[in-house]
């Protein structure tokens, strides 16, 4: 039976073919969890992509995605990941390059024009510069946005907030001002176990119903219907009726009456019909139609 999803080609020989085609531009390679990742030199990225596209046995014709990753502890903190697809071989591969806030990455828009939008997204979210991109502008955030949201040192609240000003009749930007309630917010997850009782948890000391959540430990949990089942214990000897005499069947009531044919419907006696008289049975005289008078015309 064939698989419901298309099966991709195996990774056998891909790294060896890429090493021969790229030469010193290939810094390292990894084959893990069924995927091949190539770490290449940033300066020679365009030549590397052309080789991966045109070399027989590789033939990665299509650029599927460009993603960014941030590693603040590294000297070159950003990684730009290119996901390539070979249509002729039905195989996928990832190409990784490293950079920082200042060193630009060569643009691959000359090879795949779709990279223009993808590079703008990585620039907007991470601040990675792409040399050669004809229109490197923000694509997801506002024009006056300050910072890059996907950097791990970017504050979640942002630097500025915007609102519509009735006085200026336009949208204005102001520094973020957090209310005191947000400043003292406790980020401890109640699912991991807080040291205090949250509002509403005082009702959960015992389970309210069967299947209700409870903060008790597994050995302290008592089922919600355990007490009810103990109170309604089954009788020691079940009641049985082995003969009709034990059921009371056949005993007449003190003022018993004959049962009708249908116990749900009791028919009333019908009245006798009156006999027809002679006048009712005599034939009626036919009516004659009067002719119109034509002499008065």
C-alpha positions in Angstrom: 0.0 0.0 0.0 1.4 3.4 -1.0 1.9 6.1 1.7 -0.8 8.8 1.8 1.8 11.5 1.7 4.5 11.8 -1.0 7.8 10.1 0.1 10.9 12.2 -0.2 14.2 11.0 -1.6 16.7 9.6 0.9 19.6 11.7 2.1 22.2 9.2 0.9 25.1 10.9 -0.9 23.7 14.5 -0.5 26.4 15.8 1.8 29.2 14.2 -0.3 27.8 15.8 -3.5 27.4 19.1 -1.8 31.0 19.0 -0.5 32.4 18.4 -3.9 30.2 21.1 -5.5 30.9 23.8 -2.8 34.4 23.1 -1.8 35.8 25.4 1.0 32.6 27.4 1.1 31.0 24.5 3.0 32.0 25.0 6.7 30.1 22.1 8.2 27.2 19.7 7.5 24.7 17.7 9.6 22.3 14.9 8.8 19.8 14.6 11.7 16.1 13.7 12.1 15.9 13.0 8.4 17.1 16.5 7.3 20.3 17.7 5.9 21.7 21.1 7.1 24.7 22.8 5.4 26.5 25.7 7.1 28.2 27.8 4.5 30.4 30.9 4.3 28.3 34.1 4.3 30.5 35.9 1.7 30.1 33.1 -0.9 26.4 32.6 -0.3 25.3 33.6 -3.9 27.8 31.2 -5.5 26.8 28.5 -3.1 23.1 28.8 -4.0 23.9 28.8 -7.8 25.9 25.6 -7.3 23.2 23.9 -5.3 20.7 24.9 -8.0 22.7 23.9 -11.1 24.9 20.9 -10.1 23.6 17.6 -11.4 22.6 15.3 -8.5 21.6 18.3 -6.3 19.3 20.5 -8.5 17.6 22.5 -5.7 15.6 24.8 -8.0 13.1 26.3 -5.6 13.5 28.6 -2.5 10.7 27.8 -0.1 11.4 29.9 2.9 13.9 32.2 4.7 13.9 32.1 8.5 15.9 33.9 11.2 17.2 32.6 14.5 18.7 34.6 17.4 21.5 33.3 19.6 22.5 36.2 21.9 25.4 34.3 23.4 27.2 33.8 20.1 29.7 36.3 18.7 27.6 36.3 15.5 24.2 36.0 17.1 22.0 35.6 14.0 21.5 32.7 11.8 19.7 33.0 8.4 18.2 29.7 7.3 17.3 29.0 3.6 14.9 26.1 2.9 15.5 24.7 -0.6 13.4 22.1 -2.6 14.5 19.9 -5.5 11.5 19.4 -7.7 13.3 16.8 -9.9 14.6 14.8 -7.0 11.8 15.5 -4.5 14.2 16.4 -1.8 14.6 19.2 0.7 17.7 20.8 2.3 18.6 23.7 4.6 21.4 26.2 4.2 22.6 28.2 7.2 24.7 31.4 7.3 25.8 33.4 10.4 26.0 37.2 10.9 25.6 39.9 13.4 23.9 43.3 13.6 26.3 45.0 11.2 27.6 42.5 8.7 25.2 42.2 5.8 24.2 38.9 4.1 24.3 38.8 0.3 20.8 38.9 -1.2 19.7 36.0 -3.3 17.0 38.0 -5.1 18.9 37.7 -8.3 18.5 33.9 -8.2 15.0 33.7 -6.7 12.9 37.0 -6.9 10.6 35.7 -4.1 13.5 36.2 -1.7 12.8 40.0 -1.8 9.7 39.6 0.5 11.3 36.9 2.7 14.5 38.9 3.3 12.3 42.0 4.2 10.6 39.8 6.9 13.9 38.7 8.4 15.1 42.3 8.4 12.0 43.5 10.1 11.8 40.9 12.8 15.6 40.5 13.5 17.4 43.4 12.0 19.6 41.4 9.7 20.8 43.4 6.7 20.7 42.0 3.2 23.2 43.5 0.7 21.7 43.8 -2.8 18.0 43.7 -1.9 16.4 46.4 -4.0 13.7 47.3 -1.5 14.8 46.5 2.0 11.9 48.0 4.1 9.8 46.8 7.0 7.0 44.6 6.0 5.1 43.6 9.2 5.6 46.5 11.7 4.8 50.2 11.3 7.0 52.7 9.5 8.1 54.4 12.7 8.5 51.2 14.7 11.7 51.2 16.8 13.5 47.9 17.3 13.1 44.4 16.0 10.4 42.2 17.8 12.0 38.8 17.4 15.3 39.7 19.1 15.5 38.0 22.5 16.6 41.2 24.1 13.6 43.2 22.8 11.1 44.1 25.6 7.8 42.5 25.2 6.0 45.8 26.0 8.0 47.6 23.3 9.5 51.1 23.5 6.6 53.2 22.4 2.8 53.0 22.2 0.4 54.7 19.8 -3.0 56.2 20.2 -5.3 58.6 18.3 -5.1 62.1 19.6 -8.3 64.2 19.3 -6.2 67.4 19.7 -3.7 66.6 16.9 -6.3 64.7 14.9 -3.8 62.0 14.1 -2.0 58.9 15.6 0.7 59.9 18.0 3.5 57.9 19.5 4.3 58.1 23.3 6.7 56.2 25.6 5.2 53.1 27.1 3.6 53.7 30.4 2.6 50.6 32.3 0.0 50.7 35.1 1.0 49.6 38.6 -1.0 46.4 38.2 1.1 45.3 35.4 4.4 46.2 37.1 3.6 43.9 40.1 2.2 41.1 38.0 3.3 37.6 39.2 4.6 35.5 36.3 4.5 32.3 38.3 2.4 29.7 36.5 -0.4 28.4 38.7 -0.1 25.0 36.9 3.5 24.7 38.3 2.3 25.3 41.8 2.1 28.8 43.4 2.9 29.2 47.1 -0.3 31.1 47.7 -4.0 30.5 47.1 -5.2 32.1 43.9 -8.7 33.6 43.9 -11.2 30.8 43.3 -8.8 28.0 44.4 -10.3 27.9 47.9 -13.2 26.1 46.4 -11.0 23.3 45.0 -9.9 21.9 48.4 -12.1 18.9 47.7 -13.4 17.9 44.2 -16.8 19.6 43.5 -17.9 16.9 41.1 -16.6 13.8 39.4 -13.7 14.8 37.2 -13.2 18.3 38.7 -9.6 19.5 39.0 -8.1 19.3 42.5 -4.8 20.5 44.0 -4.5 17.4 46.1 -1.8 14.8 45.5 -2.6 11.5 43.9 -2.6 9.5 47.1 -4.9 12.1 48.8 -7.6 12.3 46.2 -10.9 10.8 47.1 -13.4 10.3 44.3 -16.3 12.6 44.3 -18.9 9.8 44.3 -17.1 7.6 46.8 -19.2 8.9 49.8 -22.4 8.5 47.9 -21.6 5.0 46.9 -20.8 4.0 50.5 -24.1 5.5 51.8 -26.2 3.6 49.2 -24.8 0.1 49.8 -26.7 -2.8 48.2 -29.0 -4.8 50.4 -27.6 -8.1 51.8 -30.3 -10.3 50.2 -31.9 -9.3 46.9 -35.7 -9.6 46.7 -37.0 -12.3 44.4 -40.5 -13.4 43.3 -40.4 -17.0 42.4 -44.2 -17.6 42.3 -47.2 -15.4 41.3 -48.5 -15.7 44.9 -45.5 -13.5 46.0 -46.5 -10.7 43.6 -50.1 -10.4 44.7 -51.4 -11.2 41.3 -55.0 -12.5 41.1 -56.3 -10.8 44.3 -59.6 -9.0 43.8 -60.2 -5.5 45.1 -63.0 -4.8 47.7 -65.2 -3.0 45.2 -64.0 -4.6 42.0 -65.9 -4.1 38.7 -65.6 -5.9 35.4 -62.7 -4.6 33.4 -63.5 -3.1 30.0 -62.1 -4.6 26.9 -59.7 -1.7 26.5 -58.6 -0.4 30.0 -57.8 3.0 28.5 -61.0 3.5 26.5 -64.5 3.0 28.1 -67.2 3.2 25.5 -70.6 4.8 26.5 -73.8 2.8 25.5 -75.3 4.0 22.2 -78.8 5.5 22.1 -81.4 3.6 19.9 -82.1 5.3 16.6 -85.7 6.6 15.9 -87.8 4.8 13.2 -88.5 6.9 10.1 -92.2 8.1 9.6 -94.4 8.1 6.5 -93.8 11.7 5.7 -90.0 11.1 5.8 -90.3 8.2 3.4 -92.8 9.9 0.9 -91.2 11.1 -2.3 -91.0 14.8 -2.7 -92.9 16.6 -5.5 -90.6 17.9 -8.2 -90.5 21.7 -8.6 -91.5 23.3 -11.9 -89.6 26.2 -13.3 -91.6 29.3 -14.2 -91.2 30.4 -17.8 -90.3 34.0 -18.3 -93.0 36.4 -19.7 -91.9 37.6 -23.2 -95.0 39.8 -24.0 -93.9 42.7 -21.8 -90.9 43.4 -23.9 
